[in-house]
Amino acid sequence: MPRTHSDPSPSAVVLSGTLRAAIVAHTRERMRHFFLFLYVYRMLVHVLQIPADSWARHVSVKATHQIDVGLRRDEAWDIAFKKDDVSVLDLQASAFRRVDATHFCNLGLAPSLAALCAKSPDARAMHLYNALERVCGNTRLMPQRINIGPDRVVDKAHGDLSLAFLKQMATGAAPISPPFFASYRELVVARMTTYGKGQADKGNEAVAEAAGIYIATLSESEPPMELRTQGATSRWIKTRATHSEEVWATLLGNAEGDFFGYGFDRDDGTSIAAFVSRRVA
């Protein structure tokens, strides 16, 4: 199925920064978009009243939409990604000769889903479908070597996890839930660890270190701390939540807002527990 391309908004901000920082932000955004896809899709199948055993039929494990097309510079451009030189990770993420529009989600929508939405008398159907298209299509500029290397590990994990989670959702599991979060981090970290070791064994130190940044971002279990001193008193304070806690908080707010904003609380036979399973301390 050909991919649907669209141009970025003229007012869109181009996210760059050093490649190290870009990979951290990209890893977080990939996790957020994966769960955005799941819960928006769960809302849409509720609106369309699609039987649970058919949910997976309308999902593609490969991207069907893409915003932006990346950058290609000629051979005179002096910044190429050197896979054996870790210093490339300190260059600007969008400064390389070959830069891809790198997906956050990399999941897609089967044509059958658009047809069902077009026929639906419920106005929420097309609105949710359009939201899903944006989730599927969203990208950021990253070096091609990252897109076709460690980021492809995440692409494959997203495809496998989406099908596994949809099966569990069909029997009542909430798309935004602590078990799904834990499974996501565990699988991506395990696969990225294997990939990174393979790259290191080949001497591709920059790619291996990039894989390590994905791992460190997802593995972070303790919030960053900073020692603050005032007079004779010193104490450690949290400078922010962990990456996963921040992603969780954002998704929780999104899902709860959408649940009430779309009026699902007024629909018969549904509750917010179908979309969000809260963490228990």
VOPAGU-2260 file (C-alpha; in pm, 1 decimal, decimal comma):
REM VOPAGU-2260
SITE   aa  ch    i         X         Y         Z
SITE  MET   A    0       0,0       0,0       0,0
SITE  PRO   A    1     158,5     334,6    -102,1
SITE  ARG   A    2     233,5     577,2     177,1
SITE  THR   A    3      34,5     902,1     193,8
SITE  HIS   A    4     272,3    1198,9     214,8
SITE  SER   A    5     186,3    1546,7     331,2
SITE  ASP   A    6     383,7    1866,3     382,0
SITE  PRO   A    7     458,6    1998,6     729,4
SITE  SER   A    8     270,3    2303,8     846,8
SITE  PRO   A    9     437,2    2627,5     728,4
SITE  SER   A   10     444,2    2738,0    1093,5
SITE  ALA   A   11     587,0    2409,9    1224,0
SITE  VAL   A   12     904,6    2424,7    1430,3
SITE  VAL   A   13    1199,8    2218,8    1302,8
SITE  LEU   A   14    1329,8    2021,0    1599,4
SITE  SER   A   15    1707,5    1989,5    1599,8
SITE  GLY   A   16    1965,6    2026,3    1876,5
SITE  THR   A   17    2257,3    1788,5    1918,0
SITE  LEU   A   18    2196,9    1435,7    1799,0
SITE  ARG   A   19    2242,2    1306,5    2154,1
SITE  ALA   A   20    1964,0    1530,8    2283,6
SITE  ALA   A   21    1750,7    1463,5    1976,7
SITE  ILE   A   22    1761,9    1086,9    2035,2
SITE  VAL   A   23    1643,5    1131,7    2394,8
SITE  ALA   A   24    1352,7    1350,7    2283,9
SITE  HIS   A   25    1276,0    1119,0    1992,3
SITE  THR   A   26    1269,9     809,9    2214,8
SITE  ARG   A   27    1024,1     975,7    2452,0
SITE  GLU   A   28     806,8    1094,3    2165,9
SITE  ARG   A   29     806,2     749,5    2007,0
SITE  MET   A   30     672,2     601,7    2330,2
SITE  ARG   A   31     408,9     874,1    2362,3
SITE  HIS   A   32     293,4     838,6    2001,1
SITE  PHE   A   33     269,6     460,1    2029,1
SITE  PHE   A   34      26,5     487,5    2320,1
SITE  LEU   A   35    -152,7     782,4    2159,1
SITE  PHE   A   36    -220,6     555,2    1863,8
SITE  LEU   A   37    -357,2     278,7    2086,0
SITE  TYR   A   38    -597,7     489,4    2287,5
SITE  VAL   A   39    -724,4     702,4    1996,5
SITE  TYR   A   40    -777,3     382,7    1799,2
SITE  ARG   A   41    -961,8     232,3    2097,0
SITE  MET   A   42   -1191,5     534,6    2103,5
SITE  LEU   A   43   -1253,8     508,1    1730,4
SITE  VAL   A   44   -1347,7     138,5    1735,8
SITE  HIS   A   45   -1589,3     222,2    2017,5
SITE  VAL   A   46   -1753,5     491,0    1803,6
SITE  LEU   A   47   -1771,0     260,1    1501,1
SITE  GLN   A   48   -1884,1     -36,3    1713,0
SITE  ILE   A   49   -1628,6    -263,5    1545,7
SITE  PRO   A   50   -1632,3    -614,0    1697,3
SITE  ALA   A   51   -1327,5    -673,1    1916,3
SITE  ASP   A   52   -1210,3    -970,6    1711,1
SITE  SER   A   53   -1178,7    -739,9    1407,4
SITE  TRP   A   54    -977,3    -458,2    1563,8
SITE  ALA   A   55    -640,7    -574,2    1429,4
SITE  ARG   A   56    -769,9    -593,8    1070,2
SITE  HIS   A   57    -781,1    -218,5    1033,8
SITE  VAL   A   58    -425,5    -155,6    1158,2
SITE  SER   A   59    -104,9    -168,9     955,0
SITE  VAL   A   60     222,4    -251,9    1128,4
SITE  LYS   A   61     399,0     -27,5     875,2
SITE  ALA   A   62     358,0     346,1     830,7
SITE  THR   A   63      83,8     447,8     588,3
SITE  HIS   A   64     115,3     823,5     640,1
SITE  GLN   A   65     415,2    1055,8     655,9
SITE  ILE   A   66     449,6    1426,9     719,8
SITE  ASP   A   67     761,6    1579,3     558,8
SITE  VAL   A   68    1017,0    1405,1     335,9
SITE  GLY   A   69    1356,3    1481,0     490,8
SITE  LEU   A   70    1662,3    1642,4     333,0
SITE  ARG   A   71    1913,3    1532,7      69,4
SITE  ARG   A   72    2231,7    1733,4      15,0
SITE  ASP   A   73    2480,5    1680,7    -268,1
SITE  GLU   A   74    2822,7    1523,7    -224,5
SITE  ALA   A   75    2980,1    1864,1    -160,7
SITE  TRP   A   76    2803,0    1874,8     175,1
SITE  ASP   A   77    3077,3    1803,0     425,2
SITE  ILE   A   78    2880,5    1647,2     710,2
SITE  ALA   A   79    2824,5    1277,6     657,6
SITE  PHE   A   80    2732,1    1034,9     933,7
SITE  LYS   A   81    3048,1     845,2    1029,7
SITE  LYS   A   82    2926,2     530,6    1197,7
SITE  ASP   A   83    3260,4     466,4    1369,0
SITE  ASP   A   84    3304,6     819,6    1509,1
SITE  VAL   A   85    3107,5     896,8    1826,2
SITE  SER   A   86    3173,4    1269,6    1784,5
SITE  VAL   A   87    2894,2    1281,5    1525,3
SITE  LEU   A   88    2650,3    1251,7    1816,1
SITE  ASP   A   89    2749,7    1602,9    1925,0
SITE  LEU   A   90    2658,9    1755,9    1587,4
SITE  GLN   A   91    2319,1    1904,8    1504,6
SITE  ALA   A   92    2065,1    1630,3    1432,3
SITE  SER   A   93    1947,4    1788,3    1105,7
SITE  ALA   A   94    2291,7    1890,2     975,2
SITE  PHE   A   95    2387,8    1569,6     795,5
SITE  ARG   A   96    2405,3    1501,3     422,9
SITE  ARG   A   97    2116,9    1254,3     435,0
SITE  VAL   A   98    1835,4    1338,3     677,5
SITE  ASP   A   99    1508,2    1145,7     696,3
SITE  ALA   A  100    1163,0    1242,3     816,0
SITE  THR   A  101    1171,6     985,1    1093,5
SITE  HIS   A  102     840,6     853,1    1225,4
SITE  PHE   A  103     737,5     864,5    1587,4
SITE  CYS   A  104     467,9     599,9    1557,1
SITE  ASN   A  105     536,1     406,1    1233,4
SITE  LEU   A  106     200,2     228,5    1259,8
SITE  GLY   A  107     -64,3     277,0     993,9
SITE  LEU   A  108    -429,4     249,8     899,3
SITE  ALA   A  109    -588,4       6,3     655,7
SITE  PRO   A  110    -809,2     164,4     383,7
SITE  SER   A  111   -1104,8     -24,3     530,6
SITE  LEU   A  112   -1097,0     202,2     835,6
SITE  ALA   A  113   -1138,6     523,6     634,6
SITE  ALA   A  114   -1432,9     365,3     451,3
SITE  LEU   A  115   -1605,3     276,2     778,9
SITE  CYS   A  116   -1553,7     627,7     914,3
SITE  ALA   A  117   -1691,3     788,2     597,6
SITE  LYS   A  118   -2010,2     584,4     631,4
SITE  SER   A  119   -2055,6     648,4    1003,5
SITE  PRO   A  120   -2336,9     884,1    1107,5
SITE  ASP   A  121   -2137,4     971,8    1421,4
SITE  ALA   A  122   -1938,9    1292,0    1360,9
SITE  ARG   A  123   -1675,2    1175,6    1607,6
SITE  ALA   A  124   -1563,5     902,4    1367,7
SITE  MET   A  125   -1395,1    1123,6    1108,0
SITE  HIS   A  126   -1256,0    1353,2    1375,3
SITE  LEU   A  127   -1085,5    1061,6    1550,4
SITE  TYR   A  128    -971,6     916,9    1218,6
SITE  ASN   A  129    -806,5    1246,4    1125,1
SITE  ALA   A  130    -635,3    1251,3    1464,6
SITE  LEU   A  131    -504,7     900,0    1399,9
SITE  GLU   A  132    -368,3    1006,7    1061,5
SITE  ARG   A  133    -167,9    1280,0    1231,3
SITE  VAL   A  134     -37,2    1039,9    1495,0
SITE  CYS   A  135      65,7     794,9    1221,3
SITE  GLY   A  136     226,5    1063,8    1005,4
SITE  ASN   A  137     417,8    1271,3    1259,6
SITE  THR   A  138     795,0    1278,5    1210,8
SITE  ARG   A  139    1107,8    1466,9    1306,1
SITE  LEU   A  140    1430,6    1519,0    1110,1
SITE  MET   A  141    1700,4    1266,5    1201,7
SITE  PRO   A  142    2011,2    1134,4    1022,5
SITE  GLN   A  143    1922,9     854,9     783,2
SITE  ARG   A  144    2170,0     620,4     954,4
SITE  ILE   A  145    1967,6     653,7    1274,8
SITE  ASN   A  146    1636,1     607,0    1094,1
SITE  ILE   A  147    1743,6     288,6     919,3
SITE  GLY   A  148    1943,3     162,9    1217,0
SITE  PRO   A  149    1837,7     182,5    1582,7
SITE  ASP   A  150    1509,7     352,0    1498,9
SITE  ARG   A  151    1408,9      55,5    1285,6
SITE  VAL   A  152    1442,9    -162,0    1595,5
SITE  VAL   A  153    1171,5      52,5    1754,0
SITE  ASP   A  154     960,8      35,5    1434,6
SITE  LYS   A  155     956,3    -344,0    1449,8
SITE  ALA   A  156     881,1    -343,3    1821,8
SITE  HIS   A  157     587,1    -106,4    1764,4
SITE  GLY   A  158     442,2    -343,5    1505,1
SITE  ASP   A  159     477,7    -650,0    1727,4
SITE  LEU   A  160     353,6    -475,9    2041,3
SITE  SER   A  161      53,6    -318,6    1869,9
SITE  LEU   A  162     -79,1    -657,4    1758,9
SITE  ALA   A  163     -11,9    -814,4    2098,4
SITE  PHE   A  164    -174,2    -525,6    2286,4
SITE  LEU   A  165    -477,8    -515,1    2056,5
SITE  LYS   A  166    -546,4    -878,6    2143,3
SITE  GLN   A  167    -535,9    -794,6    2512,6
SITE  MET   A  168    -745,9    -482,3    2460,6
SITE  ALA   A  169   -1008,2    -698,6    2289,9
SITE  THR   A  170   -1053,7    -881,9    2619,4
SITE  GLY   A  171   -1078,1    -565,0    2828,2
SITE  ALA   A  172    -723,2    -434,7    2882,4
SITE  ALA   A  173    -685,2     -56,7    2878,3
SITE  PRO   A  174    -443,8      80,4    2614,5
SITE  ILE   A  175    -284,0     315,1    2867,8
SITE  SER   A  176    -188,0      89,4    3155,7
SITE  PRO   A  177     113,5      10,7    3375,2
SITE  PRO   A  178     151,6    -344,2    3234,7
SITE  PHE   A  179     159,1    -213,3    2876,2
SITE  PHE   A  180     409,3      56,8    2973,1
SITE  ALA   A  181     633,9    -199,8    3140,2
SITE  SER   A  182     609,4    -440,8    2845,2
SITE  TYR   A  183     692,0    -162,7    2599,9
SITE  ARG   A  184    1005,8     -55,0    2782,6
SITE  GLU   A  185    1119,4    -411,7    2844,7
SITE  LEU   A  186    1087,4    -523,7    2482,2
SITE  VAL   A  187    1242,2    -215,1    2322,1
SITE  VAL   A  188    1532,5    -213,1    2567,7
SITE  ALA   A  189    1598,6    -585,4    2516,6
SITE  ARG   A  190    1597,4    -559,0    2138,2
SITE  MET   A  191    1802,0    -238,4    2137,0
SITE  THR   A  192    2059,0    -397,2    2367,6
SITE  THR   A  193    2106,3    -683,2    2121,9
SITE  TYR   A  194    2124,6    -441,0    1829,7
SITE  GLY   A  195    2373,7    -213,3    2005,2
SITE  LYS   A  196    2603,3    -501,6    2090,8
SITE  GLY   A  197    2598,0    -616,1    1729,5
SITE  GLN   A  198    2693,1    -268,3    1609,8
SITE  ALA   A  199    2974,8    -243,3    1863,9
SITE  ASP   A  200    3109,6    -580,7    1750,1
SITE  LYS   A  201    3123,5    -443,3    1393,5
SITE  GLY   A  202    3313,6    -134,1    1503,9
SITE  ASN   A  203    3017,7      97,6    1444,2
SITE  GLU   A  204    3076,4     281,4    1770,6
SITE  ALA   A  205    2860,2     585,4    1689,7
SITE  VAL   A  206    2560,3     366,5    1606,6
SITE  ALA   A  207    2618,4     153,5    1916,4
SITE  GLU   A  208    2632,9     461,9    2136,6
SITE  ALA   A  209    2316,9     597,3    1974,9
SITE  ALA   A  210    2145,3     267,7    2061,8
SITE  GLY   A  211    2267,7     317,6    2417,5
SITE  ILE   A  212    2091,3     653,3    2435,6
SITE  TYR   A  213    1760,0     488,5    2343,1
SITE  ILE   A  214    1822,8     230,3    2616,2
SITE  ALA   A  215    1919,3     487,0    2881,3
SITE  THR   A  216    1612,1     699,5    2806,3
SITE  LEU   A  217    1370,9     406,7    2842,3
SITE  SER   A  218    1556,5     242,8    3132,8
SITE  GLU   A  219    1561,9     554,0    3348,2
SITE  SER   A  220    1392,6     447,3    3671,5
SITE  GLU   A  221    1517,3     713,2    3912,6
SITE  PRO   A  222    1443,2    1082,4    3864,1
SITE  PRO   A  223    1743,5    1312,0    3808,1
SITE  MET   A  224    1866,4    1464,0    4133,6
SITE  GLU   A  225    2065,4    1777,2    4206,7
SITE  LEU   A  226    2247,1    1874,1    4525,3
SITE  ARG   A  227    2133,2    2216,6    4642,3
SITE  THR   A  228    2330,8    2399,6    4911,6
SITE  GLN   A  229    2206,6    2693,2    5114,3
SITE  GLY   A  230    2435,1    2808,5    5390,4
SITE  ALA   A  231    2536,4    2505,1    5594,6
SITE  THR   A  232    2243,6    2298,3    5470,0
SITE  SER   A  233    2255,7    2068,3    5168,0
SITE  ARG   A  234    1984,5    1851,1    5024,5
SITE  TRP   A  235    1912,3    1651,2    4710,6
SITE  ILE   A  236    1608,5    1755,5    4509,0
SITE  LYS   A  237    1439,9    1607,9    4202,7
SITE  THR   A  238    1500,8    1822,9    3897,0
SITE  ARG   A  239    1221,8    1649,7    3703,1
SITE  ALA   A  240    1028,4    1324,5    3687,5
SITE  THR   A  241    1168,5    1026,0    3500,6
SITE  HIS   A  242    1110,5    1018,4    3125,9
SITE  SER   A  243     846,6     744,5    3154,6
SITE  GLU   A  244     663,6     927,6    3434,1
SITE  GLU   A  245     644,6    1240,4    3222,2
SITE  VAL   A  246     513,2    1045,8    2923,2
SITE  TRP   A  247     260,4     867,9    3147,7
SITE  ALA   A  248     133,3    1196,3    3295,5
SITE  THR   A  249      90,8    1350,4    2950,3
SITE  LEU   A  250     -96,9    1049,1    2813,2
SITE  LEU   A  251    -318,6    1024,9    3119,4
SITE  GLY   A  252    -420,7    1388,3    3083,2
SITE  ASN   A  253    -480,5    1347,6    2709,3
SITE  ALA   A  254    -693,0    1034,8    2751,1
SITE  GLU   A  255    -905,4    1169,9    3034,4
SITE  GLY   A  256    -960,8    1499,1    2852,3
SITE  ASP   A  257   -1060,7    1321,9    2532,2
SITE  PHE   A  258   -1289,4    1078,4    2713,7
SITE  PHE   A  259   -1502,6    1359,5    2851,3
SITE  GLY   A  260   -1442,2    1597,4    2560,1
SITE  TYR   A  261   -1581,3    1345,6    2309,3
SITE  GLY   A  262   -1872,2    1268,0    2541,0
SITE  PHE   A  263   -1787,1     903,4    2597,9
SITE  ASP   A  264   -1907,5     942,3    2955,5
SITE  ARG   A  265   -2259,1     980,9    2808,4
SITE  ASP   A  266   -2235,8     666,8    2593,0
SITE  ASP   A  267   -2405,8     352,9    2717,1
SITE  GLY   A  268   -2189,4      64,3    2824,0
SITE  THR   A  269   -1853,1     238,6    2845,8
SITE  SER   A  270   -1631,7     385,4    3114,9
SITE  ILE   A  271   -1293,8     547,7    3132,6
SITE  ALA   A  272   -1152,0     216,2    3256,0
SITE  ALA   A  273   -1173,7      91,9    2896,6
SITE  PHE   A  274    -906,9     347,8    2800,8
SITE  VAL   A  275    -696,2     409,3    3110,7
SITE  SER   A  276    -586,7     183,8    3394,5
SITE  ARG   A  277    -445,8     396,1    3673,1
SITE  ARG   A  278    -123,1     322,4    3853,5
SITE  VAL   A  279    -165,6     191,3    4207,4
SITE  ALA   A  280      91,8     310,3    4459,2
